Amino acid sequence: MDTYSQDSAHRTNGPTHAVLRAPTREEKVTHRRWARAVLAFYCSLLVLGGIAVQASRSSVNSNDTVARAFMREVP
């Protein structure tokens, strides 16, 4: 059976294919706005992640300091 003779294997350059065209001004503005929103989202994730790491480190260090001070006072 010849699979290349099936309809699904044929390509046409009819109106169903997308035509490349220059983006309109509105599309450019929308893309710019979308790109800024994505950048802001990932920057906020980075900042929040840094804050979480810093908070985690400071809580670990404070607990360790308290534990060492307590161990020194007990004879």
LOKE-900519 format. One record per atom (N, C-alpha, C): z, x, y; atom name; residue in three letters. Coordinates in nm, 3 decimals. Atoms other than C-alpha are relative to their C-alpha. Layout:
! LOKE-900519
+---------+---------+---------+------+------+
|      pz |      px |      py | site | code |
+---------+---------+---------+------+------+
|       Z |       X |       Y |   CA |  Ala |
...
+---------+---------+---------+------+------+
//
This chain:
! LOKE-900519
+---------+---------+---------+------+------+
|      pz |      px |      py | site | code |
+---------+---------+---------+------+------+
|   0.000 |   0.084 |  -0.117 |    N |  Met |
|   0.000 |   0.000 |   0.000 |   CA |  Met |
|   0.000 |   0.088 |   0.124 |    C |  Met |
|   0.014 |  -0.078 |  -0.122 |    N |  Asp |
|  -0.098 |   0.137 |   0.338 |   CA |  Asp |
|   0.097 |  -0.056 |   0.105 |    C |  Asp |
|  -0.101 |   0.050 |  -0.095 |    N |  Thr |
|   0.206 |   0.105 |   0.566 |   CA |  Thr |
|  -0.045 |   0.012 |   0.144 |    C |  Thr |
|   0.045 |  -0.018 |  -0.138 |    N |  Tyr |
|   0.017 |   0.219 |   0.874 |   CA |  Tyr |
|  -0.093 |  -0.112 |   0.047 |    C |  Tyr |
|   0.087 |   0.110 |  -0.041 |    N |  Ser |
|  -0.204 |  -0.088 |   0.874 |   CA |  Ser |
|   0.078 |  -0.126 |   0.037 |    C |  Ser |
|  -0.081 |   0.115 |  -0.038 |    N |  Gln |
|   0.087 |  -0.322 |   0.937 |   CA |  Gln |
|   0.004 |  -0.015 |   0.151 |    C |  Gln |
|  -0.003 |   0.027 |  -0.143 |    N |  Asp |
|   0.123 |  -0.486 |   1.276 |   CA |  Asp |
|   0.108 |   0.080 |   0.073 |    C |  Asp |
|  -0.110 |  -0.071 |  -0.066 |    N |  Ser |
|   0.452 |  -0.310 |   1.350 |   CA |  Ser |
|  -0.033 |   0.146 |   0.027 |    C |  Ser |
|   0.036 |  -0.140 |  -0.019 |    N |  Ala |
|   0.284 |   0.030 |   1.327 |   CA |  Ala |
|  -0.100 |   0.020 |   0.112 |    C |  Ala |
|   0.101 |  -0.011 |  -0.106 |    N |  His |
|   0.026 |  -0.046 |   1.596 |   CA |  His |
|   0.065 |  -0.004 |   0.137 |    C |  His |
|  -0.050 |  -0.004 |  -0.137 |    N |  Arg |
|   0.090 |   0.038 |   1.958 |   CA |  Arg |
|  -0.110 |  -0.051 |   0.093 |    C |  Arg |
|   0.094 |   0.047 |  -0.100 |    N |  Thr |
|  -0.072 |  -0.137 |   2.247 |   CA |  Thr |
|   0.054 |   0.036 |   0.138 |    C |  Thr |
|  -0.040 |  -0.027 |  -0.137 |    N |  Asn |
|  -0.064 |  -0.064 |   2.614 |   CA |  Asn |
|  -0.005 |  -0.128 |   0.083 |    C |  Asn |
|   0.003 |   0.130 |  -0.065 |    N |  Gly |
|  -0.035 |  -0.429 |   2.700 |   CA |  Gly |
|   0.115 |  -0.018 |   0.098 |    C |  Gly |
|  -0.101 |   0.028 |  -0.101 |    N |  Pro |
|   0.197 |  -0.595 |   2.949 |   CA |  Pro |
|   0.143 |   0.005 |  -0.053 |    C |  Pro |
|  -0.136 |  -0.003 |   0.054 |    N |  Thr |
|   0.495 |  -0.573 |   2.711 |   CA |  Thr |
|   0.067 |   0.135 |   0.021 |    C |  Thr |
|  -0.058 |  -0.132 |  -0.021 |    N |  His |
|   0.545 |  -0.202 |   2.782 |   CA |  His |
|   0.041 |   0.017 |   0.146 |    C |  His |
|  -0.050 |  -0.021 |  -0.136 |    N |  Ala |
|   0.746 |  -0.095 |   3.084 |   CA |  Ala |
|  -0.092 |   0.097 |   0.074 |    C |  Ala |
|   0.082 |  -0.085 |  -0.086 |    N |  Val |
|   0.551 |   0.059 |   3.369 |   CA |  Val |
|   0.096 |   0.078 |   0.089 |    C |  Val |
|  -0.085 |  -0.081 |  -0.085 |    N |  Leu |
|   0.717 |   0.349 |   3.545 |   CA |  Leu |
|  -0.039 |  -0.019 |   0.145 |    C |  Leu |
|   0.026 |   0.020 |  -0.142 |    N |  Arg |
|   0.753 |   0.285 |   3.914 |   CA |  Arg |
|   0.115 |   0.061 |   0.078 |    C |  Arg |
|  -0.105 |  -0.055 |  -0.085 |    N |  Ala |
|   0.952 |   0.422 |   4.203 |   CA |  Ala |
|   0.107 |  -0.107 |   0.021 |    C |  Ala |
|  -0.107 |   0.098 |  -0.021 |    N |  Pro |
|   1.293 |   0.258 |   4.242 |   CA |  Pro |
|   0.000 |  -0.051 |   0.144 |    C |  Pro |
|  -0.008 |   0.058 |  -0.134 |    N |  Thr |
|   1.340 |   0.024 |   4.534 |   CA |  Thr |
|   0.125 |   0.050 |   0.070 |    C |  Thr |
|  -0.116 |  -0.043 |  -0.079 |    N |  Arg |
|   1.590 |   0.090 |   4.811 |   CA |  Arg |
|   0.128 |  -0.064 |  -0.055 |    C |  Arg |
|  -0.116 |   0.070 |   0.054 |    N |  Glu |
|   1.825 |  -0.169 |   4.665 |   CA |  Glu |
|   0.046 |   0.062 |  -0.132 |    C |  Glu |
|  -0.034 |  -0.065 |   0.127 |    N |  Glu |
|   1.810 |  -0.003 |   4.321 |   CA |  Glu |
|   0.065 |   0.136 |   0.024 |    C |  Glu |
|  -0.060 |  -0.130 |  -0.032 |    N |  Lys |
|   1.888 |   0.336 |   4.476 |   CA |  Lys |
|   0.144 |  -0.017 |   0.048 |    C |  Lys |
|  -0.135 |   0.026 |  -0.051 |    N |  Val |
|   2.189 |   0.193 |   4.660 |   CA |  Val |
|   0.092 |  -0.041 |  -0.114 |    C |  Val |
|  -0.080 |   0.044 |   0.115 |    N |  Thr |
|   2.311 |   0.024 |   4.342 |   CA |  Thr |
|   0.033 |   0.118 |  -0.090 |    C |  Thr |
|  -0.024 |  -0.118 |   0.085 |    N |  His |
|   2.271 |   0.346 |   4.143 |   CA |  His |
|   0.103 |   0.093 |   0.064 |    C |  His |
|  -0.095 |  -0.085 |  -0.070 |    N |  Arg |
|   2.456 |   0.546 |   4.407 |   CA |  Arg |
|   0.141 |  -0.057 |  -0.008 |    C |  Arg |
|  -0.131 |   0.066 |   0.006 |    N |  Arg |
|   2.740 |   0.293 |   4.413 |   CA |  Arg |
|   0.057 |   0.011 |  -0.141 |    C |  Arg |
|  -0.045 |  -0.011 |   0.139 |    N |  Trp |
|   2.759 |   0.295 |   4.032 |   CA |  Trp |
|   0.044 |   0.143 |  -0.031 |    C |  Trp |
|  -0.034 |  -0.140 |   0.026 |    N |  Ala |
|   2.761 |   0.676 |   4.020 |   CA |  Ala |
|   0.134 |   0.036 |   0.066 |    C |  Ala |
|  -0.128 |  -0.026 |  -0.068 |    N |  Arg |
|   3.045 |   0.690 |   4.275 |   CA |  Arg |
|   0.116 |  -0.065 |  -0.075 |    C |  Arg |
|  -0.106 |   0.068 |   0.074 |    N |  Ala |
|   3.246 |   0.436 |   4.076 |   CA |  Ala |
|   0.034 |   0.075 |  -0.129 |    C |  Ala |
|  -0.024 |  -0.075 |   0.123 |    N |  Val |
|   3.202 |   0.634 |   3.754 |   CA |  Val |
|   0.072 |   0.131 |   0.031 |    C |  Val |
|  -0.065 |  -0.125 |  -0.040 |    N |  Leu |
|   3.296 |   0.959 |   3.931 |   CA |  Leu |
|   0.145 |  -0.025 |   0.038 |    C |  Leu |
|  -0.136 |   0.033 |  -0.040 |    N |  Ala |
|   3.604 |   0.796 |   4.085 |   CA |  Ala |
|   0.086 |  -0.033 |  -0.122 |    C |  Ala |
|  -0.074 |   0.035 |   0.121 |    N |  Phe |
|   3.708 |   0.657 |   3.746 |   CA |  Phe |
|   0.041 |   0.126 |  -0.077 |    C |  Phe |
|  -0.033 |  -0.119 |   0.076 |    N |  Tyr |
|   3.687 |   0.994 |   3.571 |   CA |  Tyr |
|   0.092 |   0.095 |   0.078 |    C |  Tyr |
|  -0.092 |  -0.081 |  -0.080 |    N |  Cys |
|   3.858 |   1.176 |   3.859 |   CA |  Cys |
|   0.141 |  -0.057 |  -0.007 |    C |  Cys |
|  -0.133 |   0.060 |   0.009 |    N |  Ser |
|   4.143 |   0.926 |   3.849 |   CA |  Ser |
|   0.061 |   0.023 |  -0.138 |    C |  Ser |
|  -0.052 |  -0.032 |   0.132 |    N |  Leu |
|   4.174 |   0.978 |   3.472 |   CA |  Leu |
|   0.050 |   0.144 |  -0.006 |    C |  Leu |
|  -0.041 |  -0.140 |  -0.002 |    N |  Leu |
|   4.191 |   1.352 |   3.531 |   CA |  Leu |
|   0.132 |   0.018 |   0.075 |    C |  Leu |
|  -0.123 |  -0.010 |  -0.079 |    N |  Val |
|   4.459 |   1.315 |   3.800 |   CA |  Val |
|   0.117 |  -0.062 |  -0.076 |    C |  Val |
|  -0.108 |   0.064 |   0.075 |    N |  Leu |
|   4.664 |   1.070 |   3.593 |   CA |  Leu |
|   0.039 |   0.081 |  -0.123 |    C |  Leu |
|  -0.032 |  -0.088 |   0.113 |    N |  Gly |
|   4.638 |   1.300 |   3.292 |   CA |  Gly |
|   0.080 |   0.120 |   0.042 |    C |  Gly |
|  -0.077 |  -0.114 |  -0.051 |    N |  Gly |
|   4.760 |   1.593 |   3.499 |   CA |  Gly |
|   0.142 |  -0.040 |   0.036 |    C |  Gly |
|  -0.134 |   0.048 |  -0.034 |    N |  Ile |
|   5.051 |   1.387 |   3.628 |   CA |  Ile |
|   0.082 |  -0.023 |  -0.127 |    C |  Ile |
|  -0.071 |   0.025 |   0.126 |    N |  Ala |
|   5.141 |   1.283 |   3.273 |   CA |  Ala |
|   0.043 |   0.131 |  -0.066 |    C |  Ala |
|  -0.035 |  -0.130 |   0.059 |    N |  Val |
|   5.131 |   1.644 |   3.150 |   CA |  Val |
|   0.114 |   0.064 |   0.078 |    C |  Val |
|  -0.106 |  -0.059 |  -0.083 |    N |  Gln |
|   5.344 |   1.761 |   3.443 |   CA |  Gln |
|   0.132 |  -0.073 |  -0.022 |    C |  Gln |
|  -0.123 |   0.076 |   0.025 |    N |  Ala |
|   5.596 |   1.481 |   3.387 |   CA |  Ala |
|   0.057 |   0.032 |  -0.137 |    C |  Ala |
|  -0.046 |  -0.033 |   0.134 |    N |  Ser |
|   5.612 |   1.562 |   3.018 |   CA |  Ser |
|   0.064 |   0.139 |  -0.003 |    C |  Ser |
|  -0.056 |  -0.136 |  -0.003 |    N |  Arg |
|   5.669 |   1.932 |   3.085 |   CA |  Arg |
|   0.134 |   0.003 |   0.072 |    C |  Arg |
|  -0.124 |  -0.003 |  -0.075 |    N |  Ser |
|   5.938 |   1.866 |   3.344 |   CA |  Ser |
|   0.112 |  -0.069 |  -0.077 |    C |  Ser |
|  -0.105 |   0.067 |   0.078 |    N |  Ser |
|   6.125 |   1.624 |   3.115 |   CA |  Ser |
|   0.044 |   0.087 |  -0.117 |    C |  Ser |
|  -0.037 |  -0.089 |   0.110 |    N |  Val |
|   6.113 |   1.872 |   2.827 |   CA |  Val |
|   0.085 |   0.115 |   0.053 |    C |  Val |
|  -0.076 |  -0.110 |  -0.056 |    N |  Asn |
|   6.236 |   2.154 |   3.050 |   CA |  Asn |
|   0.139 |  -0.046 |   0.045 |    C |  Asn |
|  -0.130 |   0.047 |  -0.045 |    N |  Ser |
|   6.516 |   1.943 |   3.199 |   CA |  Ser |
|   0.092 |  -0.029 |  -0.118 |    C |  Ser |
|  -0.082 |   0.025 |   0.119 |    N |  Asn |
|   6.637 |   1.831 |   2.854 |   CA |  Asn |
|   0.045 |   0.130 |  -0.063 |    C |  Asn |
|  -0.035 |  -0.129 |   0.057 |    N |  Asp |
|   6.631 |   2.189 |   2.730 |   CA |  Asp |
|   0.107 |   0.069 |   0.084 |    C |  Asp |
|  -0.099 |  -0.062 |  -0.088 |    N |  Thr |
|   6.826 |   2.309 |   3.035 |   CA |  Thr |
|   0.135 |  -0.068 |  -0.016 |    C |  Thr |
|  -0.126 |   0.074 |   0.019 |    N |  Val |
|   7.088 |   2.036 |   2.992 |   CA |  Val |
|   0.061 |   0.036 |  -0.134 |    C |  Val |
|  -0.052 |  -0.034 |   0.133 |    N |  Ala |
|   7.120 |   2.116 |   2.621 |   CA |  Ala |
|   0.060 |   0.140 |  -0.001 |    C |  Ala |
|  -0.053 |  -0.137 |  -0.004 |    N |  Arg |
|   7.166 |   2.489 |   2.691 |   CA |  Arg |
|   0.130 |   0.006 |   0.080 |    C |  Arg |
|  -0.122 |   0.000 |  -0.081 |    N |  Ala |
|   7.426 |   2.421 |   2.962 |   CA |  Ala |
|   0.113 |  -0.062 |  -0.080 |    C |  Ala |
|  -0.104 |   0.065 |   0.080 |    N |  Phe |
|   7.616 |   2.191 |   2.727 |   CA |  Phe |
|   0.050 |   0.095 |  -0.110 |    C |  Phe |
|  -0.038 |  -0.092 |   0.107 |    N |  Met |
|   7.613 |   2.452 |   2.449 |   CA |  Met |
|   0.082 |   0.115 |   0.054 |    C |  Met |
|  -0.078 |  -0.110 |  -0.057 |    N |  Arg |
|   7.752 |   2.718 |   2.682 |   CA |  Arg |
|   0.144 |  -0.044 |   0.028 |    C |  Arg |
|  -0.134 |   0.046 |  -0.037 |    N |  Glu |
|   8.048 |   2.502 |   2.787 |   CA |  Glu |
|   0.088 |  -0.022 |  -0.124 |    C |  Glu |
|  -0.079 |   0.026 |   0.121 |    N |  Val |
|   8.154 |   2.419 |   2.431 |   CA |  Val |
|   0.034 |   0.134 |  -0.063 |    C |  Val |
|  -0.040 |  -0.128 |   0.061 |    N |  Pro |
|   8.359 |   2.704 |   2.281 |   CA |  Pro |
|  -0.032 |   0.012 |  -0.146 |    C |  Pro |
+---------+---------+---------+------+------+
//
